[in-house]
Amino acid sequence: MPDFPALADLLTPTLAALCGFAFLAGFIDSVVGGGGLIQIPAMFVLMPGVPPAAILGTNKFAAIWGTASATIQYARKVPMPWSVVLPAGVVAAGASFLGARTVSLIGNAQLKPLILVMMIAVLAYTLWKKDFGKLHAPKLNPRQQLLTGLAVGAVIGFYDGFFGPGTGSFLIFAFVGLFGFSFLVASASAKAVNSITNFAALTYFVASGSVLYAYAIPMAAFNVGGSLIGSRLAIAKGSGFVRVLFVVVVTALIGSFARDILNH
């Protein structure tokens, strides 16, 4: 189990910077996903001596509280399609565990070029279809929604466990493109699914002692603050705001993937 740092060691600019990145990650993640794109790299840079498992576990602990608070905020103001979200979330949690086991056997480096192409396609389609996600117009009957939700949960849940980055954005794109949800409802639905999958992952990190609570707890507080502001802003501004931020985050993901591929 990782040692807890002394209190004196925590009162540093490093913790202040981590909390700042946690706040920004919570804000972005609550609207369109992609918080891990901000928080995880910052932790690797600011905590160079910490094992990767402890960084990922600490990140997951900090992030799940923000994701859960955003879900609650959305559920109060946005009509949540629970008949789709809950089955998809449960299947995604199981598939995420399977994906994590699979990556330990075969690795994920070969997946990056494919994901880069998929991200570019998602961005191009979103920009091309100007009315994409503008209106909430479900196009599947209840049975089709259930079956499609289970399939989406299985595929994206496996991806989340196997690789991870961009999971929230892929969920939003699926809820808009396959179900006909608006960007706002899709974002709310994605947060609910993410809450379930994050909880499943966190149980593993907690059980294995891979959470540095002295860092994770203050980061969680700031992540929740960012999530509350982000989700309230998304609800107030509507699907147009979510769509713009979605384009920005997907573009950033494309840049991150392209840089990693070129560097390796």
Secondary structure, DSSP 8 states (H G I E B T S, - for coil): ------HHHHSSHHHHHHHHHHHHHHHHHHHHS-THHHHHHHHHHH-TTS-HHHHHHHHHHHHHHHHHHHHHHHHHHS---HHHHHHHHHHHHHHHHHHHHHHHHH-SGGGHHHHHHHHHHHHHHHHH-TTTTTS----S-HHHHHHHHHHHHHHHHHHHHHT-TTHHHHHHHHHHHTT---HHHHHHHHHHHHHHHHHHHHHHHHHTT---HHHHHHHHHHHHHHHHHHHHHHHHH-HHHHHHHHHHHHHHHHHHHHHHHHH-
